[in-house]
Amino acid sequence: MKTQLLGSVAILALAGCSNTVEVYRSYSEAGSVVQSDDFGNATMNNSQILSGERSFAANLGKRFQRQVPTTINFAFNSAVLDGEARAILDQQAHFIRQFPEVRFRVFGHTDAVGSQGYNRGLGQRRANAAVRYLVSRGISRSRLEAVVSFGETQPVIVTEERERKNRRTVTEVSGFVRSHPVIIDGKYAEVIYREYIASAVPTSTLTDLAIGTGTGE
């Protein structure tokens, strides 16, 4: 008993000396050792998903940021969408249409020129312009959960001068529509299956490519 106690103390001492030491015990359940990444710990990951700590919305938000430009920019003292802004919003709309279960939020920003009160209103007008355009591209207004203006309070580049990068709106995933508070118990599988079907290439097209009957041969 004394030997076993000393061994336990030694293990605890080693664990306290380094943040990287992981102690595995034969009587512990699988996945009980907490790790810092997303792999190799299915128990903790599943628990976080079921408790809402690691939601599908958060994962989709990261995917949205990877695949689509989330920011559009504006001319000085303007809420008019230029050609580049409309092209980016077209990409956002295409992504948003693929996930009817999800809501999005648009944040408006300005540079520091002008009063805070004026810039908050200008940020609001910019966010409104982006939302109106997304609606014109077939996105339900009810899925654009809120339009928020931060005015000049969150600059990309800290300066009192005119700065185009600060004059922007940012679109983000904000949550789920009422009927989909979370996408688990098969809902996530439905989303993946829908994307899989949409991306499929017709068999006839594959056959044509294989035998070289396409145009230009």
Long-range contacts (C-beta under 8 A, 24 or more apart in sequence): 49-184, 50-184, 52-182, 55-182, 56-182, 56-183, 56-184, 56-188, 57-102, 57-173, 57-174, 57-175, 57-176, 57-183, 58-173, 60-99, 60-102, 60-173, 61-172, 61-173, 64-95, 64-171, 64-172, 64-173, 67-95, 68-92, 68-94, 68-95, 70-170, 70-171, 70-172, 71-168, 71-169, 71-170, 71-171, 72-130, 72-168, 72-169, 73-164, 73-165, 73-167, 73-168, 74-126, 74-164, 74-167, 74-168, 74-169, 75-164, 75-167, 76-111, 76-113, 76-162, 76-164, 76-167, 77-113, 77-114, 77-122, 78-167, 79-122, 79-125, 79-126, 79-128, 79-129, 80-129, 81-129, 81-130, 81-133, 85-130, 86-133, 89-130, 89-133, 89-134, 89-137, 90-137, 92-134, 92-171, 93-134, 93-137, 93-138, 93-139, 96-134, 96-139, 96-143, 97-138, 97-139, 98-194, 98-195, 98-198, 99-191, 100-143, 100-177, 101-176, 101-177, 101-179, 101-180, 101-183, 101-187, 101-191, 102-143, 102-173, 102-175, 102-176, 102-177, 102-180, 103-143, 103-144, 103-145, 103-173, 103-174, 103-175, 103-176, 103-177, 104-134, 104-139, 104-143, 104-144, 104-145, 104-171, 104-172, 104-173, 104-174, 105-144, 105-145, 105-146, 105-147, 105-148, 105-171, 105-172, 105-173, 105-174, 106-130, 106-131, 106-134, 106-144, 106-147, 106-148, 106-169, 106-170, 106-171, 107-148, 107-149, 107-150, 107-169, 107-170, 107-171, 107-172, 108-147, 108-148, 108-149, 108-150, 108-151, 108-168, 108-169, 109-149, 109-150, 109-151, 109-152, 109-154, 109-155, 109-166, 109-167, 109-168, 109-169, 109-170, 110-151, 110-152, 110-166, 110-167, 111-152, 111-155, 111-159, 111-161, 111-162, 111-163, 111-164, 111-166, 111-167, 112-152, 112-155, 112-159, 112-160, 112-161, 112-163, 112-166, 113-160, 113-161, 113-162, 114-152, 116-151, 116-152, 116-153, 119-151, 119-152, 120-149, 120-150, 120-151, 121-149, 121-151, 122-149, 122-151, 123-149, 123-150, 123-151, 123-152, 124-149, 126-167, 126-168, 126-169, 127-169, 129-169, 130-169, 130-171, 134-171, 142-177, 143-177, 145-174, 145-175, 146-174
